[in-house]
Amino acid sequence: MIVRIYVTEHDGSREAGRLRLDGAAICIESAMPGDRRLLENVLREPILIDDEGRPAIIRAATDPTRFLENLCWTYFGSYLRVSKPEQGRAHGR
């Protein structure tokens, strides 16, 4: 499973990188070296979801699949946006 992270800059939107589920862990694939810190920060922050009418906190380290599945609903702003999860592997791996 892969999600793409996009950032908006003065000249438009660009892909900052991808978060890829690899077994039981999430791997970071940054587009440029400077983007790695942004992607690490996204992974570090827990997300809040509605779990059948009750709030639930999801962390990348403890529930990586649910984290990636729900990340697009957390980051959909004008600066940072996350794609819906895609199946498959990034960069032809």
C-alpha positions, 0 to 999 in steps of 0.5 A: 500500500502506498500513499503520496504526499503533496505540498503546495509551493509558490509555483504549484503543487509537487509530490514530496514523496511516498509512504509505503507499507512494507510488511509491518512497517512504513517506509519513507521514499522522499522525492528530495533529501529535504522532504524526508523531515516532512514525511517523518513528521507526518508519521510521527503525528497520530491521527484521529478517526471516527471508529463506529461513532467513537473517536480513535487515535491511530499511530503509524508505529502501532497500526500502520495499515489503518494509519495509511488507509485514513491519512488522506482524511487528515491531510487535505489542506491547502499546503499538505495533501495526501492521496488515497491509498494505492495498492502495489509497490513504488518505483517498480520494486 
